[in-house]
Amino acid sequence: MSELKLLQNVRIGDVTLQNHMAMAPLTRNRALEGNVPGPLTRQYYEQRSGAGLIITEGSQITEAGQGYPRTPGIHSAAQIKAWSEVTAAVHANGGRIFLQLWHVGRISHPSMQPAGQLPVAPSALKPAGQVFTFTGLQDYVTPRALETAELPGIVEQYRQAALNAKQAGFDGVEIHAANGYLLDQFLRDSTNLRSDNYGGSLENRTRLLLEVTAAVVGVWGAGHVGVRLSPNNPFNDIRDSNAQATFAYVIEALNPFKLAYLHMVEGGIGPQADLDKVDYPSLRALWQGAYIANGGYTRERAEQAIASGYAQVVSFGVPFIANPDLPERFRVGADLNPVDPSTFYMGEEKGYVDYPALQTALA
C-alpha cells in the first residue's frame, strides 16, 4: 500500500509538521479553578501528538474574553505554567502545537465576566438564543459597545497573550476570527454597526483583525501565526449580507502578512448554514499561502485535497476527539471509534482521555 500523501511531512510557515493532519480547536470545558489547564488536559493533548499540528481549544486572552465555564486562559502566570507542561508533553512525542487566541465578545454572560460586568462587542446588539453558564442556560444579554479608545487595549491583550504563549513553549498561535466571536463580530455587517473607523466599510470592519494580526506577528514572526475564518457559519447568531465579498476582502488584506496559514471553516453548524452560500474554491484561490481546510473531511476527501494541492493541511475535529491516534488509523485504514457527544463539554476523564488507541482496541 503506497503511503498517503496526507501522512507525509510538510512545512507551513516556519514550522515542519510530521503529516498534513491538524487537530482542530475543540472547546472541551475541562479547565480547573482559575481556568488553568490541568493534568487531564496535558494527557489529552499528549495522546493526540501524532497530529501534524495540534491547534488547542480557544483560550481567552483576558478574563473578560471568557464565554463558557471551564475554558482555559492564557493571561495568568498559573495558566502559562500549566500550558508549558502541555507543550512539553506534545514536544516529547515529536508533535507541534499552536495555541488558539480567543476573545468571545458578546457570546458571554455577566456571570462569567469580571465583577459581573456586561460582555463587550462592536455594537450593543443582543445575540439570539441562550448561553451555557455555571447555573445552566441563560438568555444572552445586550452587550456593551466598545469605545474607540478601548480598541488599542484589545490589541494589546492579544499581543500579551501571544507573548504568554511563547513563554509557555508553543510553536505558534492561531488568531480566532471565526464562529461568531469578537473578531468575527467586527467583520460582519450584521453585528458591526459602528460609525467610527472600525465600522461601516469593509476596510474599517477588517481593521481590528489586521491590527491584532500585526501585533501578534510582531511577537512571533509571520511564520508562526495562523488565522481562522468561517465565512458562512451562522453559529452564535452571526451572518453577513455578502459573505463572499467580505471574506474575499479579508483574505486579500491578510495576504501581505505572509502568515503560516489560513484556517478556513468550510461550512457551518445548523440549517441556517445553507442560506448564505460561499464559493470556497474562489476564496481559496485568493489566498497566497498555506491553507488548512476544515469541514467534515473524510480520509478520502482529505487525501484528495492534499494530493490536488487545494490544501496543505486538513483539520479534523470530532474524529480526533474519539481517536487519539487518528493518523495511524488513517495509515492502516482502520475503523474509527464511535464518538459520544454527551461527553463533548464538561466532565472529567470520560469522553476526554479514555478513548482507546488502535493497539488497545485490537488487543
C-alpha positions, 0 to 999 in steps of 0.5 A: 500500500503506497503511503498517503500523501496526507501522512507525509511531512510538510512545512507551513510557515516556519514550522515542519509538521510530521503529516498534513493532519491538524487537530482542530480547536475543540472547546472541551470545558475541562479547565480547573479553578482559575481556568488553568489547564490541568493534568487531564488536559496535558494527557489529552493533548499528549495522546493526540501528538501524532497530529501534524499540528495540534491547534488547542481549544480557544483560550481567552486572552483576558478574563473578560474574553471568557464565554463558557465555564471551564475554558482555559486562559492564557493571561495568568502566570498559573495558566502559562505554567500549566500550558508549558507542561502541555507543550512539553508533553506534545514536544516529547512525542515529536508533535507541534502545537499552536495555541488558539487566541480567543476573545468571545465578545458578546457570546458571554454572560455577566456571570462569567465576566469580571465583577459581573460586568456586561460582555463587550462587542462592536455594537450593543446588539443582543445575540439570539438564543441562550448561553451555557453558564455555571447555573445552566442556560441563560438568555444572552444579554445586550452587550456593551459597545466598545469605545474607540479608545478601548480598541488599542487595549484589545490589541494589546491583550492579544499581543500579551497573550501571544507573548504568554504563549511563547513563554509557555513553549508553543510553536505558534498561535492561531488568531480566532476570527471565526464562529461568531466571536469578537473578531468575527463580530467586527467583520460582519455587517450584521453585528458591526454597526459602528460609525467610527473607523472600525465600522461601516466599510469593509476596510474599517470592519477588517481593521481590528483583525489586521491590527491584532494580526500585526501585533501578534506577528510582531511577537512571533514572526509571520511564520508562526501565526495562523488565522481562522475564518468561517465565512458562512457559519451562522453559529452564535447568531452571526451572518453577513449580507455578502459573505463572499465579498467580505471574506474575499476582502479579508483574505486579500488584506491578510495576504501581505502578512505572509502568515503560516496559514489560513484556517478556513471553516468550510461550512457551518453548524445548523440549517441556517448554514445553507442560506448564505452560500460561499464559493470556497474554491474562489476564496481559496484561490485568493489566498497566497499561502498555506491553507488548512481546510476544515469541514467534515473531511473524510480520509478520502476527501482529505487525501484528495485535497492534499494530493490536488494541492487545494490544501496543505493541511486538513483539520479534523475535529470530532474524529480526533476527539474519539481517536487519539491516534487518528493518523495511524488509523488513517495509515492502516485504514482502520475503523474509527471509534464511535464518538459520544457527544454527551461527553463533548463539554464538561466532565472529567476523564470520560469522553476526554482521555479514555478513548482507546488507541488502535493497539488497545482496541485490537488487543 
